[in-house]
Amino acid sequence: MVELAAGALSGWVYTVARTQPDLAARLGIKSAARVRQWHLDLAMLGTATVASGLAVPDPPRVAATALGIGAWTNAMAFLPLAFRPDLDQHPAFRAYAGASFVLTTVGFVGMAADAVRRA
């Protein structure tokens, strides 16, 4: 639910980036498209995480933890790219993004496997 709330709040940042480009530039935002990605990813991954929790009550701890961390870090990876669009070329960023994808994959696959096992 925190991720969904962050997604709602990030819509305000996207609105500023799109409607007030001078203010966005003063704030250091260089890519409104990355702000949009950040906003949408927070909303989508937050929704998918909540839905997974409803579909699989009392999920396996490893899957739930991996999903919670992965969904948050995956969505949040877009925010620094709004300020530094070339950051995705940095090895540390790539490692962060790769770890985030692994966690999200472990989380969603783990949740799905548990749902299938229960069915």
C-alpha positions as CSV (number, residue, x, y, z in Angstrom):
1,M,0.0,0.0,0.0
2,V,2.9,2.3,0.6
3,E,4.1,1.7,-3.0
4,L,0.6,2.6,-4.2
5,A,0.6,5.8,-2.2
6,A,4.0,6.7,-3.5
7,G,2.7,6.1,-7.0
8,A,-0.2,8.5,-6.4
9,L,2.2,11.1,-5.0
10,S,4.7,10.7,-7.8
11,G,1.9,11.8,-10.2
12,W,2.4,15.3,-8.8
13,V,6.1,15.2,-9.7
14,Y,5.2,14.0,-13.2
15,T,2.6,16.8,-13.5
16,V,5.3,19.4,-12.7
17,A,7.8,17.8,-15.1
18,R,5.2,18.0,-17.9
19,T,3.4,21.3,-17.2
20,Q,6.2,23.4,-15.7
21,P,9.4,22.5,-17.5
22,D,11.3,25.5,-16.2
23,L,10.6,24.5,-12.6
24,A,11.4,20.9,-13.4
25,A,14.8,22.0,-14.9
26,R,15.5,24.1,-11.8
27,L,14.8,21.0,-9.7
28,G,17.3,19.1,-11.8
29,I,14.9,17.0,-13.7
30,K,16.3,16.3,-17.2
31,S,13.9,13.6,-18.3
32,A,10.1,13.8,-17.8
33,A,9.8,10.4,-19.5
34,R,11.8,8.8,-16.7
35,V,9.5,10.5,-14.1
36,R,6.6,9.0,-16.0
37,Q,8.2,5.6,-15.9
38,W,8.8,6.0,-12.2
39,H,5.2,7.0,-11.5
40,L,3.8,4.2,-13.6
41,D,6.1,1.5,-12.2
42,L,5.2,2.5,-8.7
43,A,1.5,2.2,-9.5
44,M,1.8,-1.0,-11.5
45,L,4.2,-2.9,-9.3
46,G,2.3,-1.7,-6.2
47,T,-1.0,-3.0,-7.6
48,A,0.6,-6.3,-8.6
49,T,2.1,-6.7,-5.2
50,V,-1.1,-6.0,-3.4
51,A,-3.0,-8.4,-5.8
52,S,-0.4,-11.1,-5.1
53,G,-0.8,-10.7,-1.4
54,L,-4.6,-11.0,-1.7
55,A,-4.3,-14.0,-4.0
56,V,-1.8,-15.8,-1.8
57,P,-2.6,-15.1,1.9
58,D,0.2,-16.1,4.3
59,P,2.7,-16.4,1.4
60,P,6.1,-18.0,1.8
61,R,8.4,-15.6,3.6
62,V,11.2,-15.7,0.9
63,A,8.7,-14.9,-1.9
64,A,7.0,-12.1,0.0
65,T,10.2,-10.5,1.2
66,A,11.8,-10.7,-2.3
67,L,8.7,-9.3,-3.9
68,G,8.4,-6.4,-1.4
69,I,12.0,-5.4,-1.8
70,G,12.2,-6.1,-5.6
71,A,9.0,-4.2,-6.5
72,W,10.0,-1.2,-4.5
73,T,13.6,-1.1,-5.7
74,N,12.6,-1.8,-9.3
75,A,10.2,1.1,-9.5
76,M,12.5,3.5,-7.6
77,A,15.3,2.8,-10.1
78,F,13.6,5.1,-12.6
79,L,13.8,8.2,-10.3
80,P,17.6,8.8,-10.5
81,L,17.4,8.4,-14.3
82,A,15.1,11.5,-14.4
83,F,18.1,13.5,-13.1
84,R,20.9,11.6,-14.7
85,P,19.6,9.9,-17.9
86,D,23.0,8.3,-18.6
87,L,23.2,6.6,-15.1
88,D,21.9,3.4,-16.6
89,Q,25.4,2.9,-18.2
90,H,27.1,2.9,-14.8
91,P,28.1,-0.6,-13.5
92,A,26.8,0.1,-10.0
93,F,23.4,1.1,-11.4
94,R,23.3,-2.0,-13.6
95,A,24.1,-4.2,-10.6
96,Y,21.3,-2.5,-8.6
97,A,18.8,-2.9,-11.4
98,G,19.9,-6.5,-12.0
99,A,19.5,-7.4,-8.3
100,S,16.1,-5.7,-8.3
101,F,15.0,-7.8,-11.3
102,V,16.2,-11.0,-9.6
103,L,14.3,-10.1,-6.4
104,T,11.1,-9.2,-8.3
105,T,11.3,-12.4,-10.3
106,V,11.9,-14.6,-7.2
107,G,9.0,-12.8,-5.6
108,F,6.4,-13.2,-8.3
109,V,7.5,-16.7,-9.3
110,G,7.5,-17.8,-5.7
111,M,4.0,-16.4,-5.1
112,A,2.7,-18.1,-8.3
113,A,4.3,-21.4,-7.3
114,D,2.7,-21.3,-3.9
115,A,-0.7,-20.4,-5.4
116,V,-0.4,-23.4,-7.8
117,R,0.7,-25.7,-5.0
118,R,-2.3,-24.7,-3.0
119,A,-4.7,-25.2,-5.9
